[in-house]
């Protein structure tokens, strides 16, 4: 069965050209010449992906995205903006509203087809995604049905893509829910009064972010930033509250996750307070190593992030890494660190 694509574009020539290309590529195509008709077609046909112009009569592209996000059946559909070069400055607004990508006009046939294929593949990945994090809850909530409900929430939500160094949320922002990390890596940091960063956590695939803010009803206590290109699913606060009211077992499991996070932070504080420079660097390297999904001995990390993680100056990081390299503990090429002697790093003396 062919995938369904909805085109919302007021320029007749552009719209007809896109329709022709996609039909030749085997897609089932619906088209609208304004945003209002586009929303109606989306709700009627539930396409697999939507391509939408920004500047249109009746209802502009932002309005279309806003309207579709209000409906459960269309909120998770991949949404790609079609934009003129002059409008690119306005794209941040669209991406913050939940758009997945954009194509700058004019674009050629292959750019169009590649963009659609890429977004559909990512959507399929989400639909096939069953996180082991959800599996962690199964022992407690399988009998009550809470696990199934949490899985349903995740599947109905759209994955948000974050580029490397892109901020996910800022310290002090009102907690809007918890994030489930589907792929990539994320760091959380706090800023000291003198502007220095302290890395409070590293998160990898299947980890949750923002649990403390969700349970306490307070603002986020740190800033979360993507360490690499990452995909996250935001589980909204109102849906979580409904789930926790119906299935208290789920809440107890989130409390366990929060307790583990607090314990890790306590251990980090002890290390920062009492460990030597060499021991702190060894512990930072081990934390990064343990977050590797494949337990690969190599990982990428900037000198600044290592400094924030270990609580030391960047110059001290460089000097300590150089010592580790001379001692045959690691190999370093650019920002890539390869562990050569894991037992010695693990048993590093204080």
N, C-alpha and C positions, 0 to 999 in steps of 0.2 A: 504494500500500500504506500503510495507516494506521500511525501511530507507536504503539509499545507502551509503556504506562505501568504501573508497579508501585506500588501503594499498600500501605504497611505501617502499620496503625493499629488499636489495640485497642478504641477506642470504636466501637461498632456504628453508631450514628447518623451520626457524622462519616464513617466509612469508606463507608457505603452512599450518603451524599449526594455524596461526591467521585466515586465510581464512576458514579453516575447522570449527573452533570454532564459528566464526561469522555466517557462513551459517547455522549451527545447531541452532543458536539462532534466526534465521529468518531474518537476514539481507541480502540484495543484495550486493555482494562484488565484487569489481574490484581490480586488483593487478598489480603492476609494479615492475620490478627488478632494475630500476634506476630512477634517478630524472627526466631526460628528458622525458622518456615515461610517468612517473607519471603526469607531467604537462599537457601533451597531453590528457591523460585520464580524468584528472580533468576538462579541458575545454570542452571536448566532452560530458561527462556524468553528470557534475555538482553534485557531491556527497553531502550528508548531513553532512559528517564529513570525515576528512583525518588523517590517521596515517602515520607518515613518519620518517624513519631512518635519522640520522644526517650524518654519514660517508658513502658515496656511490660514485660509479663511475659516469662519465658523468656530473652529477649535484648533489651537496650535498644537505642536508636538508635545509640549510640556503638559498641556491639558489632557491630551490623549493618554499619556503615561499615568497621570494622576487618576484618571477615571478607571483605567484598567487595573491599577493597583488596589482599587477599592473592592474589586470582585475576586473572590477566591479562585474561580475557575480561570481567570486570565492573569492573575498577579504573578504567576511563575513563568509565564511565556517569555522566552528571550526577546529582548526589545533592542533594535538597532536604529539609531538616528541617522537620517540622511541630511547632510549639512553642507552649505556653501562655505568656502574658506573664510569669508567675513564673519561667519557665525561661530567659528571654532572657539572664540573666547567665551561664548555662552554655554559651552558643552559641560563645564563643571557642574552647572545647575542640574543638567539632565542626568549626569552620572551619579550625583548625590541623591537624586530622586529614585534611582534604581535602574537606569538604562544600562545595558550590558556592553554596548560597543557603538561605534559610529563609522560612517563612510563619508569621506569628503568628496563632494561633487566638483569636477567630473571624475568618475571612476570607470575602469574598464571592466570587461566581462569577467575576467579571472578574479579581480579584487572582489567583485560582487559574490561570485560563487564560493570563493574561499572563505569570505566572512560568514556566509550562511552555513556552510559545512562545518566550520569551526565552532560556531555557536550551537548548532544542533548536536555535535559530538559532546560538548560540555553538558548540554541538557541531558543527554542519554546517560552520561556518567553520574549525574545527580540522581536520576531515576533509578539507577542500578545500585546506588550507594546504600549500604547497610553498615553503619559505623560500629566498630567494636566498642565505642563509648556507650552506645545504646545497649550493647550486650552486657556491659557492666551492671546495668540495672535489672537484667532479666531475673536474677535469683530472687529479688525482692518483689518485683511488680508483675511477674508473668501471670500470677493467679488473679490479680485484680484488674488486669487489662491496661494498666498504666503504661507499660512498655509499648503496646500497640498504639496508644494515643500519642505518645511522644514521637514514635516513628512517623505517624501520620502528619504531625505538625512539621517535622523536618522535611518530609517529601513535598508538602504543599508550599514550602518556602523556596524562594529563588536564591541560588548561590550568588554571593557578591564577590567579584574579583578585585583584589587589591594588588597594585604593583609594588615592587620593592621600595621601601622607605615611605610608603603611603600610610598616613595615620588612620587607624580604624576608629578609635575614640580617644578623646582627651581627658586628662585628669580634671575632675570637676564637672564633666558633662553629666546630665541626668541619665541614670541607667535606663535604657530602653528595652533591656532583655539580656540574654546571654548569647554569646557567639560559640558555635561549634566549628572548630577548625577542620576543614575537609582535606585540604592539601596545603603544603608550604610550611613556613615557620613564622612565628610572631614573637616579638619581645614586648615586655612591659617595663616602663621606666618611671622613676620619680626624679624631679629636678630639685637639687639643693639650692639654697639661697644664693650661692655664688655662681649658679648656672651649670654646675657639673651634674652629669647624669649618674644615677645608680640603677642598674638593671635589676628589677625585682622578680622577673620571671622569664622563662623561655617556654614557648608552647609549640607543639608539633601536631601532626595529624591525629585527630580524635580527641584532642584536648578541648576543654571548655574555658572560655574567658568571661569575666564579669560576674561570676557566681556570687561573690561577696556583695556586690552592689545590688544584685537581684534579691538576695535573702535579707539584706539589711534595709532595703528601700532607700539607700543613700546614693550619692553620686559615685561615679567611678573614682577609685582611689589612686589610679595611675594612668599613664598614657600608653596605649597599645599601638605598635607600629609593625608593619610587615618587614621581616628580615629578608624575605625573598618573595617572588610572585606567589600569592596565596589565594585560596578560595575559602570563604567562610559562610556559614548559614546563621542568620540572626533569628533566634526564637523569641518572639515578642513577649514583653512582660505580662500583658493581659492574658495571653494564651497560657503562659506558664502558671499564672496565679490560678486560673481555672483548673489546670491539670493538678496542681498541688492540693487544691481544695478537695478534688474528687479522689485523688490517690496520694495520701500522705506518705506512702512508702517511697515515692519518687523524691519528695522533699528530703527524707532522711538520707537518701543516697547522695543527693547534692550536698548535704551537710558533710558527709564523709569526704567528698571531693574537696570541699572547702577546708576541712580539717587537715587533709594531706598537704594542701597548698600552704597553709599556715605553718605546718611543721617544716616544710622545705625552706620557707622564709626565715624561720627561727635558726635553722642550721646555717643558712647563709650569713645571718647576722653574727653568729658565733665565729664563723670563719673570718669575716671581715674584722672582727674585734681582736682575735687572738692568733690567727695563723700568720706565718711568715709570708713574705712576698712569693717565694717559690711554691709554698704550699697552696696559697690562694690561686696562683696561676694554674697549678696542676688540677685543682678542684674545678676551675672554670673550664678547662679543656675537657675534663671528664663529663661535666654537665652538657656541654655541646655534643660530645661523643654519644652520650646516652639518648639524646634527642634525635639521632639519626634513625630513620625508619628502617634502613637496611643494615645498621651497625657497621657502616663503612668506616674505615680508619681515617678517611679524608673528609674535611668539611671546610666551608668558607666562612670567614668571620673577619670583620674589620678590626683594626687596632683600637678604634674608639669604642666599639662594642665590647671588646675584651676588657678594656679599661673600666667601662661602666659595670661590667659583670664582676670583676675582681676587686673593684674599689681602689684602683691605683692610677697613677698618672700614665699617660700614653708613652712617655719616654721610658718609664719603668717596664711597661709591657714589652716594648721593643728590646730592651736590654735583657729581660728575663727569657724571652723567646729565643734570642740569640744564644744565651747560655744553654738552653734546652737543646737547641740544634747542635751546638758544639759537643754536647754530651751524648749525642745519638738518641735522644728521647723522641724528637720530632724532626720532620722535614718541613720547610716552609718555602712556598713559592707564591709570591704576591700575597693575596688574602687567603690562600689555601694552606691549611695545616694538615699534615699527615702524621698520625701517631705511629712511631716506630717501635716503642717499647712500652706497651700498656701496663705490664706489671710494675715497672719502676715508677711510672707516673702515679699509679694507684697507691703505691706504698711510699710516696714522697714524704720525707720527714719534715716536721715543722721547724 
